[in-house]
Amino acid sequence: MPLTSPVRTTGRLALGAMLLFAGTSHLTFARQEFSAQVPPWIPVDTDLVVLASGVAELTLGGALIAAPRRHRATVGWVVAAFFVAIFPGNISQLVTRTDAFGLDSDRARAVRLLFQPLLVLWALWSTGAWRAWRQRRASARVIQ
């Protein structure tokens, strides 16, 4: 599948829209819910973490939607890294048994953990980041 196929484009735009929505909700109506995901060991004010992650999500969502083609792979890696960086918050929510977003059981919180790697893969696939990395690696081997 080419780097700019309609399916990839739709996936990238959908992920961007999802991040824009999440970022907006961090800053407005769901601040309390997102506070439940901030691990207690983070030495920064919980509300500040929620606000900062909301701004990051707005920025990343906008970048997924608007970045020129030559920058999309980089954006994909940054979005994937963001999803990895926030994963400890999801683990903390499970370990501390904190209810939020309708996740009111250990099973529901554990199942949610399974989706985080899918978000990482979605970011890498929809931006062509993984494919671009593999192609650069293959080119480097040919040159050597």
C-alpha positions as CSV (number, residue, x, y, z in Angstrom):
1,M,0.0,0.0,0.0
2,P,1.5,3.4,-1.0
3,L,2.4,5.9,1.7
4,T,-0.5,8.2,0.6
5,S,-3.3,5.7,-0.1
6,P,-6.8,6.8,0.7
7,V,-7.0,4.3,3.6
8,R,-3.8,5.6,5.2
9,T,-5.0,9.2,4.7
10,T,-8.3,8.4,6.3
11,G,-6.5,6.7,9.2
12,R,-4.2,9.6,9.7
13,L,-7.0,12.2,9.6
14,A,-9.1,10.1,12.0
15,L,-6.3,9.8,14.5
16,G,-5.7,13.5,14.2
17,A,-9.3,14.2,14.8
18,M,-9.3,11.9,17.8
19,L,-6.3,13.7,19.3
20,L,-7.9,17.1,18.7
21,F,-11.0,15.9,20.5
22,A,-9.0,14.4,23.3
23,G,-6.9,17.6,23.6
24,T,-10.0,19.7,23.7
25,S,-11.6,17.5,26.4
26,H,-8.4,17.7,28.5
27,L,-8.7,21.5,28.5
28,T,-12.5,21.6,29.1
29,F,-15.2,19.2,30.1
30,A,-13.1,16.1,31.0
31,R,-10.3,17.6,33.1
32,Q,-11.4,15.7,36.2
33,E,-11.5,12.4,34.3
34,F,-8.1,12.8,32.9
35,S,-6.7,13.7,36.3
36,A,-7.5,10.1,37.3
37,Q,-4.8,9.0,34.8
38,V,-2.0,11.0,36.2
39,P,0.2,8.7,38.3
40,P,0.6,9.8,41.9
41,W,4.4,9.6,41.6
42,I,4.5,12.4,39.0
43,P,6.1,15.4,40.9
44,V,4.1,18.0,39.1
45,D,0.7,19.4,39.8
46,T,-1.9,17.0,38.4
47,D,-4.0,19.7,36.7
48,L,-0.8,21.1,35.0
49,V,-0.1,17.6,33.6
50,V,-3.6,17.3,32.3
51,L,-3.4,20.8,30.7
52,A,0.0,20.1,29.2
53,S,-1.0,16.8,27.8
54,G,-4.1,18.4,26.3
55,V,-2.0,21.0,24.5
56,A,0.3,18.3,23.3
57,E,-2.6,16.3,21.9
58,L,-4.0,19.4,20.2
59,T,-0.6,20.0,18.6
60,L,-0.1,16.4,17.6
61,G,-3.6,16.2,16.2
62,G,-3.1,19.3,14.2
63,A,0.2,18.0,12.9
64,L,-1.3,14.7,11.8
65,I,-3.9,16.6,9.8
66,A,-1.9,19.5,8.4
67,A,1.8,18.3,8.2
68,P,3.2,18.3,4.6
69,R,3.9,14.9,3.2
70,R,7.7,15.2,3.8
71,H,7.2,15.6,7.5
72,R,4.5,13.0,8.1
73,A,6.9,10.2,9.0
74,T,8.5,12.3,11.7
75,V,5.1,13.3,13.0
76,G,4.1,9.6,13.1
77,W,7.2,8.8,15.3
78,V,6.4,11.8,17.6
79,V,2.8,10.7,18.0
80,A,3.8,7.1,18.6
81,A,6.3,8.3,21.3
82,F,3.6,10.4,22.9
83,F,1.4,7.3,23.2
84,V,4.3,5.4,24.8
85,A,4.9,8.3,27.1
86,I,1.4,8.4,28.5
87,F,1.1,4.6,28.9
88,P,2.3,4.8,32.5
89,G,-0.8,6.8,33.3
90,N,-3.0,4.0,32.0
91,I,-1.0,1.5,34.0
92,S,-1.3,3.7,37.1
93,Q,-5.1,3.8,36.7
94,L,-5.2,0.0,36.7
95,V,-2.7,-0.4,39.7
96,T,-4.4,2.3,41.8
97,R,-7.9,1.1,40.8
98,T,-9.0,4.6,39.9
99,D,-12.3,4.8,38.1
100,A,-12.5,7.2,35.2
101,F,-14.1,7.2,31.7
102,G,-16.4,4.4,32.6
103,L,-13.5,2.1,33.5
104,D,-14.8,1.0,36.8
105,S,-13.3,-2.5,37.1
106,D,-9.8,-4.0,36.9
107,R,-10.9,-5.9,33.8
108,A,-12.0,-2.8,32.0
109,R,-8.8,-0.9,32.9
110,A,-6.7,-3.9,31.8
111,V,-8.5,-4.3,28.5
112,R,-7.8,-0.6,27.9
113,L,-4.1,-1.3,28.2
114,L,-4.2,-3.6,25.2
115,F,-5.3,-0.7,23.0
116,Q,-2.4,1.5,23.7
117,P,0.0,-0.5,21.5
118,L,-2.6,-0.3,18.7
119,L,-2.5,3.5,18.9
120,V,1.3,3.4,18.5
121,L,0.9,1.1,15.5
122,W,-1.9,3.3,14.1
123,A,0.3,6.4,14.3
124,L,3.2,4.6,12.6
125,W,1.1,3.0,9.9
126,S,-1.1,6.0,9.0
127,T,1.8,8.4,8.6
128,G,4.0,5.9,6.7
129,A,6.6,6.2,9.4
130,W,7.3,2.5,9.8
131,R,7.5,2.0,6.1
132,A,9.8,5.0,5.6
133,W,12.1,3.7,8.3
134,R,12.2,0.3,6.7
135,Q,13.0,1.8,3.3
136,R,15.8,4.0,4.7
137,R,17.2,0.9,6.4
138,A,17.1,-1.1,3.2
139,S,18.7,1.8,1.3
140,A,21.5,2.1,3.8
141,R,22.3,-1.6,3.5
142,V,22.4,-1.4,-0.3
143,I,24.8,1.6,-0.1
144,Q,27.2,-0.3,2.2
